[in-house]
Amino acid sequence: MLSNNVSLTKTFRDFRYYEILLVIFVVVLLISNLVGPKICAIGPFRISAAQLLFPITYIFGDIFTEVYGYGASRRAIWMAFFAEALLAILSLIAVFAPPAPEWHDQKAFETVFFVYPRMIVASLTAFWCGEFVNSFVMAKMKIVTKGRYLWTRTVGSTAAGQAVDTTVLMIIAFAGRAAPGEIVNLIVSGYVGKVLYEVAATPLTYLVVNGLKRAEGMDPFDYGTKFNPFARNRAAATVKAD
């Protein structure tokens, strides 16, 4: 049972599930990048396969901040960012490596692994900005709501983070290549879908968050936290505990 008596600082190694969640978070992000070229048909709608997976990373961002604190979320975001950048670089190397004359699948290979440098910059920048906004809003709203009404934090932080993510992505990727009206349409349609995804996932988020809090003995509040994305993580969180 958590109380207001003693401050307890935990490092990342003290947790049972943090590293497992971090691995899943990074893998989902990388796979969402790889499956992006596929266009899926859901009734009359057409969406990228990445849109089915990428919103999950925001759910993980909420879980990291809610259960482990902003510092743990910051660490996860940076690790995922560098993993995504490494995937992009290695994919370009593999695509530009001369194919063997008897190998006839270069075009198919490029369809999956080749990403234009501009899209790489857009994706990395949008992910970094959006995830940090999501985590910041989540942490601040937890203090304002005094830890109650989790749904307001999960939806509110995603609404803010995805607004930044989607806007940055579409502007960097398509500015000068598409009309302003088309870019706005892409931003609005992508944003609405991602936020609705978060709303639909709220019951599952409740189950995971509550289970992890009990298992880890954590319910951190980021009072006095330095929200600088470049600050070093000396500990995962400072919580009030018996």
N, C-alpha and C positions, 0 to 999 in steps of 0.2 A: 504494500500500500504506500503510495507516494504522499509525502507531507511537505511542510515548509520548514523543517528543522535543520537538516544538514545538507550542505552542498556536496555532491559526489561527481567527480570528473572521471569519465571513462575514455579509454583509448579505443581505437578501432579493433584491436586484438581482443578486447574484452567481450565482444559480441559473438553470438552463435551464428547468426544468419546474415550479417551485413555483407560479408565477402561473397556469399552465394547469390544474394540479390544483386550485388554489383556485377557479377559475371553475367547473369541473365539480362540485366539492363544493357550492358555493352553488346551482347550477342543480338538482342532484339534490334538495337539501333543499327548494327552492321547489316543484318539480314534485310531490314527495311530499305537500306540503300541498294542492296543487290537486287531486290525484287521490284524496284521502282519502275523499270521499263514495261512491266506487264500491265495491260489495261484490263480491268475486270468489268463485267456487265452485271449490274444488280438492278434487275427490272429495266427501266428506261435510262437509268443512270450509268455513267461511265467514270470509273475512278481508278487511280493507280493502285497497284497492290501495296505500295508503300503506305498509302493512307489507311490501310487495314491494320498496320503494325506500328507506325510511328507514334500515334497517340498513346500507345502503351508506355512509351518512355516517359511521358508526362505523369502517368499514374505512378510509375516508379519514383519520379522526382518528388511527388507528394508523399510517398511512403518514406523515403529517405529523410525528408525534412521533418515530418510529423513524428516519426519514431526515433530517429537518431540525431536530429538537429541540423541546422544550416551547414555547419562545418562538414558533416558527413555527406550532405548533398553536394556541397562544393567540390569535395574530393571526387565523388562519383562523376560529376559533370566534366571535370578536367580529364579524368581517365577515359571517359567515353569520347570526348573531343579528340584526344590524341589517337585513340583507336580508329576513329572515323577518318582522320587525316592520313594515318598510316595505310588504311585500306585503300584510300583514293590514290595515294602515291604508288603503292605496289600494284594496283590494278592497271594504272597507266603504263608501268614498266612491262607488265605481262602483255598488254595489248600491243605495245610498240615493238616488242621482241619479234624478230623476223620469223614468220611461220614456216614450217617445213613444207617443201613443194607438194608432198603427198598428203598433207593435211588440208582438208577443204572446209573447215568449220570456222575460219577466221571471222567471217561476217557475223555469225551467230555469237561467237565469243565477244566481239565488240559490242553487240547489242546488250549483253548482260554487264560487261565490265568497263566499257568505255564511258567516261563522264567528261563532258567539256570542262576545261579549267574554270570557266566562269561559273558553272553550276556547282563545282566543288567549293569555290569561295562562297557562293550564295548559301549552300547547304551548311557549311561549317559555321559561318557567321550567324545565320538564323538560329541554328541549334544552340550555340553558345549564348546568344542574347536571350532567346526565349526561355531556356532552362534556368538561367540565373534570375530572370524576372519571376518565373514561376516559383522558385524556391524562396526568394525574398518576400513575395506577397504571402506565400503560405506561412512563413515564420512570423511575419508581422500580424497577420490575421489571427494566428493562434493566441498571441498575446492579447489582442483586442477582444477576442471572444472568450478569453480565459479558458481555453481548451475545450469549449463546448461547440456544438454545431459543426462537426467535422465537414459536413457536406458543403457548408458555405465556403470553407477554405479550399476544398478540392476543386469545386466548380469555379470559385472566384480566382484562384491562382492560375488555373488552366485558361480561363477567359483572358487574363492579362498576358500570360506567357505565350499563348497561341496567337494573340493579336500581334505581338512583337515578332514572333517566329514567322508567321505567315506573311506579314507585311514586308519584313526584311528580305525573306526568300524571294518573293515575287518581284520586288523592286530591283534587287541586284541581278536576278536572273533574266528579267524581261525588259528592263528600262532601255529604251532606244530600239527595241526589237518588236514591241507590241504597242498598240495604242493605249493611252491612259485608261480609257474606259474598259478595255479588255483586262488590264492589270487589276483594276478595282474589282471586276467581276471574279477574277481568279482568287483574289484575297478574300472576298466575302464568302464565296461558295466553299473554299477550303476551310476558312475559319469556323463557319457555322457547323460544318460536319465534324470537325475535331472537338468542338465544345459539346455537341450532342453526344459524341462518343464518351466523353468524360462523365456526363450526366448518367448515361446508361450503365456505366461501370461503377457508379457510386456504391451500390450495395456490396459488391465484391471488395471494393477498397475498404469499406468499413470492417469486413470480416478479416482481411489481411492485417490492417493496422491494429485492430484490437488484439488479435492473436499474437502479433509481434511484440506489442507493448507488454503483454503478460509474460511472454517467453524471455524477453530481454530485460525486463524490469526497468523500462525506460518510458518517460513521458516528458521530453525536454521542452523548455521554454527559452527562447534565445534572447534573454535579457542581457543587455550589454554586449551582444555579439557584434563583431566587426564584419559587416556585410561586404567588405571589399573582396571581389572575386579572386584577387591575387594574394590574399593573406595566406599565411602558412597554417596548416591544420596541425596543431599540437595535440588536440584531443577531439573526440567526436562530439561531445556535448557536456554541458554542466546541467545537472538536474537536481531537483529537490527530492531527497529520499529519506526514509526512516533510518 
